[in-house]
């Protein structure tokens, strides 16, 4: 669980910190979409090989 939360927090922080200044205005507008895609990506990597319920 800790690795999952570290991945989410670290990935989001890295995305925000490495966005060039000229693109930062659009960062807030697209935050929800980015968060949804990023969480889906991280969860998919965790769930690979997990038997279906």
mmCIF file of the N, C-alpha and C atoms, coordinates in Angstrom:
data_MODEL
# 
_entry.id   MODEL 
# 
loop_
_atom_site.group_PDB 
_atom_site.id 
_atom_site.type_symbol 
_atom_site.label_atom_id 
_atom_site.label_alt_id 
_atom_site.label_comp_id 
_atom_site.label_asym_id 
_atom_site.label_entity_id 
_atom_site.label_seq_id 
_atom_site.pdbx_PDB_ins_code 
_atom_site.Cartn_x 
_atom_site.Cartn_y 
_atom_site.Cartn_z 
_atom_site.occupancy 
_atom_site.B_iso_or_equiv 
_atom_site.pdbx_formal_charge 
_atom_site.auth_seq_id 
_atom_site.auth_comp_id 
_atom_site.auth_asym_id 
_atom_site.auth_atom_id 
_atom_site.pdbx_PDB_model_num 
ATOM 1   N N  . UNK A 1 1  ? 0.820   -1.185  0.000   1.00 0.00 ? 1  UNK A N  1 
ATOM 2   C CA . UNK A 1 1  ? 0.000   0.000   0.000   1.00 0.00 ? 1  UNK A CA 1 
ATOM 3   C C  . UNK A 1 1  ? 0.869   1.256   0.000   1.00 0.00 ? 1  UNK A C  1 
ATOM 4   N N  . UNK A 1 2  ? 1.948   1.232   0.774   1.00 0.00 ? 2  UNK A N  1 
ATOM 5   C CA . UNK A 1 2  ? 2.821   2.401   0.839   1.00 0.00 ? 2  UNK A CA 1 
ATOM 6   C C  . UNK A 1 2  ? 3.443   2.693   -0.518  1.00 0.00 ? 2  UNK A C  1 
ATOM 7   N N  . UNK A 1 3  ? 3.865   1.638   -1.236  1.00 0.00 ? 3  UNK A N  1 
ATOM 8   C CA . UNK A 1 3  ? 4.449   1.853   -2.562  1.00 0.00 ? 3  UNK A CA 1 
ATOM 9   C C  . UNK A 1 3  ? 3.444   2.475   -3.512  1.00 0.00 ? 3  UNK A C  1 
ATOM 10  N N  . UNK A 1 4  ? 2.209   2.046   -3.422  1.00 0.00 ? 4  UNK A N  1 
ATOM 11  C CA . UNK A 1 4  ? 1.158   2.588   -4.283  1.00 0.00 ? 4  UNK A CA 1 
ATOM 12  C C  . UNK A 1 4  ? 0.964   4.078   -4.024  1.00 0.00 ? 4  UNK A C  1 
ATOM 13  N N  . UNK A 1 5  ? 0.870   4.456   -2.777  1.00 0.00 ? 5  UNK A N  1 
ATOM 14  C CA . UNK A 1 5  ? 0.698   5.872   -2.429  1.00 0.00 ? 5  UNK A CA 1 
ATOM 15  C C  . UNK A 1 5  ? 1.934   6.685   -2.780  1.00 0.00 ? 5  UNK A C  1 
ATOM 16  N N  . UNK A 1 6  ? 3.120   6.117   -2.571  1.00 0.00 ? 6  UNK A N  1 
ATOM 17  C CA . UNK A 1 6  ? 4.359   6.800   -2.957  1.00 0.00 ? 6  UNK A CA 1 
ATOM 18  C C  . UNK A 1 6  ? 4.396   7.043   -4.461  1.00 0.00 ? 6  UNK A C  1 
ATOM 19  N N  . UNK A 1 7  ? 3.976   6.051   -5.229  1.00 0.00 ? 7  UNK A N  1 
ATOM 20  C CA . UNK A 1 7  ? 3.968   6.188   -6.685  1.00 0.00 ? 7  UNK A CA 1 
ATOM 21  C C  . UNK A 1 7  ? 3.007   7.283   -7.126  1.00 0.00 ? 7  UNK A C  1 
ATOM 22  N N  . UNK A 1 8  ? 1.839   7.313   -6.531  1.00 0.00 ? 8  UNK A N  1 
ATOM 23  C CA . UNK A 1 8  ? 0.849   8.337   -6.891  1.00 0.00 ? 8  UNK A CA 1 
ATOM 24  C C  . UNK A 1 8  ? 1.323   9.733   -6.510  1.00 0.00 ? 8  UNK A C  1 
ATOM 25  N N  . UNK A 1 9  ? 1.773   9.879   -5.295  1.00 0.00 ? 9  UNK A N  1 
ATOM 26  C CA . UNK A 1 9  ? 2.231   11.206  -4.838  1.00 0.00 ? 9  UNK A CA 1 
ATOM 27  C C  . UNK A 1 9  ? 3.474   11.654  -5.582  1.00 0.00 ? 9  UNK A C  1 
ATOM 28  N N  . UNK A 1 10 ? 4.423   10.760  -5.735  1.00 0.00 ? 10 UNK A N  1 
ATOM 29  C CA . UNK A 1 10 ? 5.659   11.105  -6.434  1.00 0.00 ? 10 UNK A CA 1 
ATOM 30  C C  . UNK A 1 10 ? 5.430   11.425  -7.897  1.00 0.00 ? 10 UNK A C  1 
ATOM 31  N N  . UNK A 1 11 ? 4.586   10.659  -8.540  1.00 0.00 ? 11 UNK A N  1 
ATOM 32  C CA . UNK A 1 11 ? 4.287   10.911  -9.948  1.00 0.00 ? 11 UNK A CA 1 
ATOM 33  C C  . UNK A 1 11 ? 3.584   12.237  -10.157 1.00 0.00 ? 11 UNK A C  1 
ATOM 34  N N  . UNK A 1 12 ? 2.630   12.540  -9.303  1.00 0.00 ? 12 UNK A N  1 
ATOM 35  C CA . UNK A 1 12 ? 1.911   13.811  -9.412  1.00 0.00 ? 12 UNK A CA 1 
ATOM 36  C C  . UNK A 1 12 ? 2.847   14.990  -9.119  1.00 0.00 ? 12 UNK A C  1 
ATOM 37  N N  . UNK A 1 13 ? 3.681   14.840  -8.116  1.00 0.00 ? 13 UNK A N  1 
ATOM 38  C CA . UNK A 1 13 ? 4.613   15.919  -7.772  1.00 0.00 ? 13 UNK A CA 1 
ATOM 39  C C  . UNK A 1 13 ? 5.627   16.124  -8.896  1.00 0.00 ? 13 UNK A C  1 
ATOM 40  N N  . UNK A 1 14 ? 6.150   15.042  -9.418  1.00 0.00 ? 14 UNK A N  1 
ATOM 41  C CA . UNK A 1 14 ? 7.111   15.135  -10.512 1.00 0.00 ? 14 UNK A CA 1 
ATOM 42  C C  . UNK A 1 14 ? 6.486   15.805  -11.735 1.00 0.00 ? 14 UNK A C  1 
ATOM 43  N N  . UNK A 1 15 ? 5.260   15.453  -12.032 1.00 0.00 ? 15 UNK A N  1 
ATOM 44  C CA . UNK A 1 15 ? 4.549   16.058  -13.161 1.00 0.00 ? 15 UNK A CA 1 
ATOM 45  C C  . UNK A 1 15 ? 4.418   17.566  -12.956 1.00 0.00 ? 15 UNK A C  1 
ATOM 46  N N  . UNK A 1 16 ? 4.037   17.978  -11.773 1.00 0.00 ? 16 UNK A N  1 
ATOM 47  C CA . UNK A 1 16 ? 3.860   19.410  -11.494 1.00 0.00 ? 16 UNK A CA 1 
ATOM 48  C C  . UNK A 1 16 ? 5.194   20.159  -11.506 1.00 0.00 ? 16 UNK A C  1 
ATOM 49  N N  . UNK A 1 17 ? 6.226   19.560  -10.935 1.00 0.00 ? 17 UNK A N  1 
ATOM 50  C CA . UNK A 1 17 ? 7.513   20.239  -10.831 1.00 0.00 ? 17 UNK A CA 1 
ATOM 51  C C  . UNK A 1 17 ? 8.282   20.316  -12.154 1.00 0.00 ? 17 UNK A C  1 
ATOM 52  N N  . UNK A 1 18 ? 8.017   19.390  -13.056 1.00 0.00 ? 18 UNK A N  1 
ATOM 53  C CA . UNK A 1 18 ? 8.772   19.373  -14.307 1.00 0.00 ? 18 UNK A CA 1 
ATOM 54  C C  . UNK A 1 18 ? 8.026   19.989  -15.481 1.00 0.00 ? 18 UNK A C  1 
ATOM 55  N N  . UNK A 1 19 ? 6.822   20.460  -15.244 1.00 0.00 ? 19 UNK A N  1 
ATOM 56  C CA . UNK A 1 19 ? 6.078   21.133  -16.307 1.00 0.00 ? 19 UNK A CA 1 
ATOM 57  C C  . UNK A 1 19 ? 6.715   22.490  -16.575 1.00 0.00 ? 19 UNK A C  1 
ATOM 58  N N  . UNK A 1 20 ? 7.039   22.769  -17.827 1.00 0.00 ? 20 UNK A N  1 
ATOM 59  C CA . UNK A 1 20 ? 7.657   24.060  -18.150 1.00 0.00 ? 20 UNK A CA 1 
ATOM 60  C C  . UNK A 1 20 ? 6.742   25.227  -17.758 1.00 0.00 ? 20 UNK A C  1 
ATOM 61  N N  . UNK A 1 21 ? 7.336   26.342  -17.373 1.00 0.00 ? 21 UNK A N  1 
ATOM 62  C CA . UNK A 1 21 ? 6.539   27.495  -16.918 1.00 0.00 ? 21 UNK A CA 1 
ATOM 63  C C  . UNK A 1 21 ? 5.453   27.925  -17.898 1.00 0.00 ? 21 UNK A C  1 
ATOM 64  N N  . UNK A 1 22 ? 5.747   27.839  -19.181 1.00 0.00 ? 22 UNK A N  1 
ATOM 65  C CA . UNK A 1 22 ? 4.759   28.286  -20.169 1.00 0.00 ? 22 UNK A CA 1 
ATOM 66  C C  . UNK A 1 22 ? 3.554   27.354  -20.287 1.00 0.00 ? 22 UNK A C  1 
ATOM 67  N N  . UNK A 1 23 ? 3.646   26.163  -19.714 1.00 0.00 ? 23 UNK A N  1 
ATOM 68  C CA . UNK A 1 23 ? 2.531   25.211  -19.755 1.00 0.00 ? 23 UNK A CA 1 
ATOM 69  C C  . UNK A 1 23 ? 1.798   25.080  -18.424 1.00 0.00 ? 23 UNK A C  1 
ATOM 70  N N  . UNK A 1 24 ? 2.272   25.752  -17.403 1.00 0.00 ? 24 UNK A N  1 
ATOM 71  C CA . UNK A 1 24 ? 1.699   25.592  -16.061 1.00 0.00 ? 24 UNK A CA 1 
ATOM 72  C C  . UNK A 1 24 ? 0.276   26.119  -15.947 1.00 0.00 ? 24 UNK A C  1 
ATOM 73  N N  . UNK A 1 25 ? -0.083  27.111  -16.737 1.00 0.00 ? 25 UNK A N  1 
ATOM 74  C CA . UNK A 1 25 ? -1.446  27.647  -16.670 1.00 0.00 ? 25 UNK A CA 1 
ATOM 75  C C  . UNK A 1 25 ? -2.468  26.565  -17.017 1.00 0.00 ? 25 UNK A C  1 
ATOM 76  N N  . UNK A 1 26 ? -2.141  25.728  -17.977 1.00 0.00 ? 26 UNK A N  1 
ATOM 77  C CA . UNK A 1 26 ? -3.050  24.661  -18.379 1.00 0.00 ? 26 UNK A CA 1 
ATOM 78  C C  . UNK A 1 26 ? -3.028  23.472  -17.443 1.00 0.00 ? 26 UNK A C  1 
ATOM 79  N N  . UNK A 1 27 ? -2.053  23.438  -16.555 1.00 0.00 ? 27 UNK A N  1 
ATOM 80  C CA . UNK A 1 27 ? -1.917  22.308  -15.632 1.00 0.00 ? 27 UNK A CA 1 
ATOM 81  C C  . UNK A 1 27 ? -3.138  22.191  -14.718 1.00 0.00 ? 27 UNK A C  1 
ATOM 82  N N  . UNK A 1 28 ? -3.580  23.301  -14.182 1.00 0.00 ? 28 UNK A N  1 
ATOM 83  C CA . UNK A 1 28 ? -4.737  23.282  -13.278 1.00 0.00 ? 28 UNK A CA 1 
ATOM 84  C C  . UNK A 1 28 ? -6.006  22.880  -14.017 1.00 0.00 ? 28 UNK A C  1 
ATOM 85  N N  . UNK A 1 29 ? -6.138  23.330  -15.252 1.00 0.00 ? 29 UNK A N  1 
ATOM 86  C CA . UNK A 1 29 ? -7.333  23.004  -16.033 1.00 0.00 ? 29 UNK A CA 1 
ATOM 87  C C  . UNK A 1 29 ? -7.427  21.509  -16.328 1.00 0.00 ? 29 UNK A C  1 
ATOM 88  N N  . UNK A 1 30 ? -6.297  20.872  -16.540 1.00 0.00 ? 30 UNK A N  1 
ATOM 89  C CA . UNK A 1 30 ? -6.274  19.463  -16.911 1.00 0.00 ? 30 UNK A CA 1 
ATOM 90  C C  . UNK A 1 30 ? -5.976  18.544  -15.731 1.00 0.00 ? 30 UNK A C  1 
ATOM 91  N N  . UNK A 1 31 ? -5.965  19.073  -14.525 1.00 0.00 ? 31 UNK A N  1 
ATOM 92  C CA . UNK A 1 31 ? -5.573  18.280  -13.352 1.00 0.00 ? 31 UNK A CA 1 
ATOM 93  C C  . UNK A 1 31 ? -6.473  17.071  -13.133 1.00 0.00 ? 31 UNK A C  1 
ATOM 94  N N  . UNK A 1 32 ? -7.755  17.238  -13.268 1.00 0.00 ? 32 UNK A N  1 
ATOM 95  C CA . UNK A 1 32 ? -8.680  16.123  -13.048 1.00 0.00 ? 32 UNK A CA 1 
ATOM 96  C C  . UNK A 1 32 ? -8.480  15.001  -14.043 1.00 0.00 ? 32 UNK A C  1 
ATOM 97  N N  . UNK A 1 33 ? -8.342  15.362  -15.317 1.00 0.00 ? 33 UNK A N  1 
ATOM 98  C CA . UNK A 1 33 ? -8.127  14.364  -16.364 1.00 0.00 ? 33 UNK A CA 1 
ATOM 99  C C  . UNK A 1 33 ? -6.792  13.653  -16.163 1.00 0.00 ? 33 UNK A C  1 
ATOM 100 N N  . UNK A 1 34 ? -5.748  14.423  -15.847 1.00 0.00 ? 34 UNK A N  1 
ATOM 101 C CA . UNK A 1 34 ? -4.429  13.819  -15.612 1.00 0.00 ? 34 UNK A CA 1 
ATOM 102 C C  . UNK A 1 34 ? -4.494  12.854  -14.420 1.00 0.00 ? 34 UNK A C  1 
ATOM 103 N N  . UNK A 1 35 ? -5.112  13.283  -13.339 1.00 0.00 ? 35 UNK A N  1 
ATOM 104 C CA . UNK A 1 35 ? -5.196  12.447  -12.142 1.00 0.00 ? 35 UNK A CA 1 
ATOM 105 C C  . UNK A 1 35 ? -5.922  11.138  -12.444 1.00 0.00 ? 35 UNK A C  1 
ATOM 106 N N  . UNK A 1 36 ? -7.004  11.211  -13.187 1.00 0.00 ? 36 UNK A N  1 
ATOM 107 C CA . UNK A 1 36 ? -7.757  10.003  -13.517 1.00 0.00 ? 36 UNK A CA 1 
ATOM 108 C C  . UNK A 1 36 ? -6.925  9.042   -14.366 1.00 0.00 ? 36 UNK A C  1 
ATOM 109 N N  . UNK A 1 37 ? -6.252  9.558   -15.387 1.00 0.00 ? 37 UNK A N  1 
ATOM 110 C CA . UNK A 1 37 ? -5.414  8.699   -16.238 1.00 0.00 ? 37 UNK A CA 1 
ATOM 111 C C  . UNK A 1 37 ? -4.241  8.122   -15.460 1.00 0.00 ? 37 UNK A C  1 
ATOM 112 N N  . UNK A 1 38 ? -3.644  8.934   -14.596 1.00 0.00 ? 38 UNK A N  1 
ATOM 113 C CA . UNK A 1 38 ? -2.484  8.477   -13.834 1.00 0.00 ? 38 UNK A CA 1 
ATOM 114 C C  . UNK A 1 38 ? -2.870  7.397   -12.820 1.00 0.00 ? 38 UNK A C  1 
ATOM 115 N N  . UNK A 1 39 ? -3.962  7.594   -12.110 1.00 0.00 ? 39 UNK A N  1 
ATOM 116 C CA . UNK A 1 39 ? -4.431  6.587   -11.149 1.00 0.00 ? 39 UNK A CA 1 
ATOM 117 C C  . UNK A 1 39 ? -4.781  5.295   -11.878 1.00 0.00 ? 39 UNK A C  1 
ATOM 118 N N  . UNK A 1 40 ? -5.452  5.399   -13.030 1.00 0.00 ? 40 UNK A N  1 
ATOM 119 C CA . UNK A 1 40 ? -5.762  4.199   -13.810 1.00 0.00 ? 40 UNK A CA 1 
ATOM 120 C C  . UNK A 1 40 ? -4.492  3.453   -14.203 1.00 0.00 ? 40 UNK A C  1 
ATOM 121 N N  . UNK A 1 41 ? -3.463  4.197   -14.614 1.00 0.00 ? 41 UNK A N  1 
ATOM 122 C CA . UNK A 1 41 ? -2.192  3.591   -15.004 1.00 0.00 ? 41 UNK A CA 1 
ATOM 123 C C  . UNK A 1 41 ? -1.544  2.865   -13.825 1.00 0.00 ? 41 UNK A C  1 
ATOM 124 N N  . UNK A 1 42 ? -1.479  3.520   -12.677 1.00 0.00 ? 42 UNK A N  1 
ATOM 125 C CA . UNK A 1 42 ? -0.836  2.922   -11.505 1.00 0.00 ? 42 UNK A CA 1 
ATOM 126 C C  . UNK A 1 42 ? -1.619  1.698   -11.037 1.00 0.00 ? 42 UNK A C  1 
ATOM 127 N N  . UNK A 1 43 ? -2.938  1.803   -10.982 1.00 0.00 ? 43 UNK A N  1 
ATOM 128 C CA . UNK A 1 43 ? -3.745  0.660   -10.552 1.00 0.00 ? 43 UNK A CA 1 
ATOM 129 C C  . UNK A 1 43 ? -3.646  -0.497  -11.533 1.00 0.00 ? 43 UNK A C  1 
ATOM 130 N N  . UNK A 1 44 ? -3.594  -0.202  -12.820 1.00 0.00 ? 44 UNK A N  1 
ATOM 131 C CA . UNK A 1 44 ? -3.461  -1.276  -13.812 1.00 0.00 ? 44 UNK A CA 1 
ATOM 132 C C  . UNK A 1 44 ? -2.152  -2.032  -13.609 1.00 0.00 ? 44 UNK A C  1 
ATOM 133 N N  . UNK A 1 45 ? -1.104  -1.323  -13.283 1.00 0.00 ? 45 UNK A N  1 
ATOM 134 C CA . UNK A 1 45 ? 0.182   -1.996  -13.071 1.00 0.00 ? 45 UNK A CA 1 
ATOM 135 C C  . UNK A 1 45 ? 0.154   -2.851  -11.818 1.00 0.00 ? 45 UNK A C  1 
ATOM 136 N N  . UNK A 1 46 ? -0.626  -2.465  -10.838 1.00 0.00 ? 46 UNK A N  1 
ATOM 137 C CA . UNK A 1 46 ? -0.732  -3.248  -9.602  1.00 0.00 ? 46 UNK A CA 1 
ATOM 138 C C  . UNK A 1 46 ? -1.619  -4.482  -9.817  1.00 0.00 ? 46 UNK A C  1 
ATOM 139 N N  . UNK A 1 47 ? -2.624  -4.338  -10.654 1.00 0.00 ? 47 UNK A N  1 
ATOM 140 C CA . UNK A 1 47 ? -3.609  -5.404  -10.826 1.00 0.00 ? 47 UNK A CA 1 
ATOM 141 C C  . UNK A 1 47 ? -3.249  -6.418  -11.911 1.00 0.00 ? 47 UNK A C  1 
ATOM 142 N N  . UNK A 1 48 ? -2.154  -6.227  -12.612 1.00 0.00 ? 48 UNK A N  1 
ATOM 143 C CA . UNK A 1 48 ? -1.747  -7.160  -13.657 1.00 0.00 ? 48 UNK A CA 1 
ATOM 144 C C  . UNK A 1 48 ? -1.514  -8.529  -13.028 1.00 0.00 ? 48 UNK A C  1 
ATOM 145 N N  . UNK A 1 49 ? -2.135  -9.523  -13.593 1.00 0.00 ? 49 UNK A N  1 
ATOM 146 C CA . UNK A 1 49 ? -1.970  -10.882 -13.104 1.00 0.00 ? 49 UNK A CA 1 
ATOM 147 C C  . UNK A 1 49 ? -2.874  -11.233 -11.937 1.00 0.00 ? 49 UNK A C  1 
ATOM 148 N N  . UNK A 1 50 ? -3.697  -10.294 -11.493 1.00 0.00 ? 50 UNK A N  1 
ATOM 149 C CA . UNK A 1 50 ? -4.637  -10.565 -10.403 1.00 0.00 ? 50 UNK A CA 1 
ATOM 150 C C  . UNK A 1 50 ? -5.845  -11.289 -10.973 1.00 0.00 ? 50 UNK A C  1 
ATOM 151 N N  . UNK A 1 51 ? -6.243  -12.427 -10.389 1.00 0.00 ? 51 UNK A N  1 
ATOM 152 C CA . UNK A 1 51 ? -7.417  -13.149 -10.894 1.00 0.00 ? 51 UNK A CA 1 
ATOM 153 C C  . UNK A 1 51 ? -8.676  -12.286 -10.799 1.00 0.00 ? 51 UNK A C  1 
ATOM 154 N N  . UNK A 1 52 ? -9.535  -12.414 -11.779 1.00 0.00 ? 52 UNK A N  1 
ATOM 155 C CA . UNK A 1 52 ? -10.797 -11.658 -11.771 1.00 0.00 ? 52 UNK A CA 1 
ATOM 156 C C  . UNK A 1 52 ? -11.678 -12.156 -10.639 1.00 0.00 ? 52 UNK A C  1 
ATOM 157 N N  . UNK A 1 53 ? -12.433 -11.250 -10.073 1.00 0.00 ? 53 UNK A N  1 
ATOM 158 C CA . UNK A 1 53 ? -13.307 -11.612 -8.938  1.00 0.00 ? 53 UNK A CA 1 
ATOM 159 C C  . UNK A 1 53 ? -14.534 -12.345 -9.396  1.00 0.00 ? 53 UNK A C  1 
# 
